[in-house]
Amino acid sequence: WFRARQAAYDILEQKGIRTVEDLLYYVPRKYQDRRHPKSIDELTAGETATVVAPIVRAHSRKMRTGQVLFEVTLGDGLSRLTCKWFNSAYLEKSLQPGLLLAVYGHVQEDCYSRGLTRSLAIVQPEHEIIHEGDSLAVGRIVPVYEAAHTIKSSHFRGIIRNALDRLEDIEDPLP
């Protein structure tokens, strides 16, 4: 734990982030509009969307290429959405059936589905487990930060939110 924390501090320092002020001035490279999540049956192939739904199935399997594919099926009534992550079997420990999951990514036809009906998938989606309705990435415009080694954009959002929550009220110099 200590080594991982120290490694994160070292990565932040390499980015020039040494103080809370430096962190607050670390500007996002872009923003994503995630204010309007969709239900699974509203999705169309080719769009980028946010979906919030419970996990109904989660499993990993080894492919012929040797890669490990971790798949999660989200269920929204009768509709289903498959989310796929390559070489991410570690997600199997945290993404379990019954959890409410928010995913964001490019929706596409699932060419590997075996069913008779049209099936949609999101490959390598950003994801967040929703606890008690609290989310950093759903229902808002989300900043996207440049990733730094093992610190992903979602980690930067959490670090910055944590810093802002701990600060006292800052007087805005602009009216």
C-alpha positions in Angstrom: 0.0 0.0 0.0 2.8 2.5 1.0 4.8 1.7 -2.2 1.7 2.3 -4.4 0.9 5.5 -2.7 4.5 6.7 -3.0 4.5 5.8 -6.7 1.4 7.9 -7.2 3.0 10.8 -5.5 6.1 10.4 -7.7 3.9 10.3 -10.8 2.1 13.5 -9.7 5.4 15.2 -9.1 6.6 14.3 -12.6 3.5 16.1 -13.9 4.5 19.2 -11.8 1.7 18.6 -9.2 3.3 19.1 -5.8 0.6 21.1 -3.9 -3.2 21.2 -3.8 -3.0 24.4 -5.7 -1.1 22.7 -8.5 -3.7 19.9 -8.5 -6.5 22.4 -8.9 -4.8 24.1 -11.8 -4.2 20.8 -13.6 -6.5 21.5 -16.5 -8.6 18.8 -18.2 -7.7 18.1 -21.8 -11.4 17.8 -22.8 -14.9 17.4 -21.4 -17.5 14.7 -22.0 -21.2 15.4 -21.7 -22.7 12.6 -19.5 -25.7 14.5 -18.3 -28.3 12.3 -20.0 -27.8 8.6 -19.3 -29.8 6.3 -21.6 -31.6 3.1 -20.9 -30.3 0.0 -22.9 -33.3 -0.1 -25.2 -32.7 3.6 -26.2 -29.1 2.8 -27.5 -28.2 2.7 -31.1 -25.0 1.4 -32.7 -22.5 4.1 -33.5 -23.3 6.5 -30.7 -21.3 7.2 -27.5 -23.4 6.9 -24.4 -23.7 6.5 -20.7 -25.8 3.6 -19.3 -26.6 2.9 -15.7 -27.9 -0.7 -15.1 -27.4 -3.6 -12.7 -24.9 -6.4 -13.6 -26.8 -9.6 -14.3 -23.8 -11.7 -15.4 -20.0 -11.4 -15.2 -17.3 -13.9 -16.3 -13.9 -14.1 -18.0 -12.6 -16.5 -20.6 -9.5 -17.1 -22.4 -9.6 -16.5 -26.2 -7.8 -18.4 -28.9 -5.3 -15.6 -29.2 -4.3 -16.1 -25.5 -6.0 -12.8 -24.4 -8.3 -12.9 -21.4 -11.7 -11.4 -22.2 -13.8 -10.2 -19.2 -17.5 -9.7 -20.1 -20.3 -8.1 -18.0 -23.9 -8.3 -19.1 -26.0 -5.3 -17.9 -29.8 -5.8 -17.6 -32.4 -3.1 -17.9 -35.8 -4.8 -17.9 -35.7 -7.2 -20.9 -32.9 -5.3 -22.6 -29.3 -6.5 -22.3 -25.9 -4.8 -23.0 -22.6 -6.6 -23.1 -19.5 -4.8 -21.9 -16.1 -6.2 -22.8 -12.6 -5.6 -21.4 -9.5 -7.3 -22.8 -6.8 -8.5 -20.5 -8.7 -7.2 -17.5 -9.6 -10.4 -15.6 -8.8 -8.5 -12.3 -12.2 -6.8 -12.8 -13.9 -10.1 -12.0 -13.2 -9.4 -8.3 -15.0 -6.1 -8.2 -17.7 -6.3 -10.9 -20.1 -8.8 -9.5 -23.8 -9.6 -10.4 -26.2 -7.4 -8.5 -24.0 -4.2 -8.4 -25.3 -1.1 -10.1 -22.8 -0.1 -12.8 -22.4 3.0 -14.9 -20.6 2.6 -18.2 -19.5 5.1 -20.9 -18.3 4.3 -24.3 -18.9 3.7 -28.0 -21.9 1.4 -28.6 -21.5 -1.1 -31.4 -23.2 -4.2 -32.8 -22.0 -7.2 -31.0 -20.8 -9.4 -33.9 -20.1 -12.3 -31.6 -23.5 -12.6 -30.1 -25.1 -16.0 -30.5 -28.8 -14.9 -30.1 -31.4 -14.4 -32.8 -32.0 -10.8 -31.8 -29.7 -7.8 -32.4 -27.2 -7.4 -29.6 -25.2 -4.3 -28.6 -21.8 -4.1 -26.9 -19.4 -1.5 -25.5 -15.7 -2.6 -25.7 -13.3 -1.2 -23.1 -15.9 1.2 -21.5 -15.1 3.5 -18.7 -17.0 2.2 -15.7 -18.0 3.2 -12.2 -19.8 1.2 -9.5 -22.6 3.3 -8.2 -23.0 3.3 -4.4 -26.1 5.0 -2.9 -26.6 7.1 -6.1 -23.3 8.9 -5.7 -21.3 9.3 -8.9 -18.5 11.4 -10.3 -19.3 10.5 -13.9 -23.1 10.2 -14.3 -25.5 13.1 -14.8 -22.8 15.8 -15.3 -20.2 17.1 -17.6 -17.1 15.1 -16.9 -13.5 16.5 -17.1 -11.1 14.1 -18.9 -7.5 14.4 -17.7 -4.4 13.2 -19.4 -3.5 9.9 -17.8 -0.2 9.6 -16.2 1.3 6.0 -16.0 -1.1 4.1 -13.7 -3.2 7.2 -12.7 -6.2 7.2 -15.0 -8.4 10.1 -15.7 -11.1 8.8 -13.3 -8.4 8.6 -10.6 -7.6 12.3 -11.2 -11.3 13.2 -10.8 -11.4 11.3 -7.5 -8.2 13.0 -6.2 -9.4 16.4 -7.2 -12.9 15.9 -5.7 -11.3 14.7 -2.5 -9.1 17.8 -2.4 -12.0 20.1 -3.0 -14.1 18.4 -0.3 -11.3 18.9 2.3 -10.8 22.6 1.5 -12.6 25.4 3.3 -14.7 27.7 1.2 -12.6 29.6 -1.3 -13.7 33.1 -2.0 -14.2 33.6 -5.7 -12.5 36.9 -6.8 -15.0 37.2 -9.7 -18.5 38.5 -8.9 
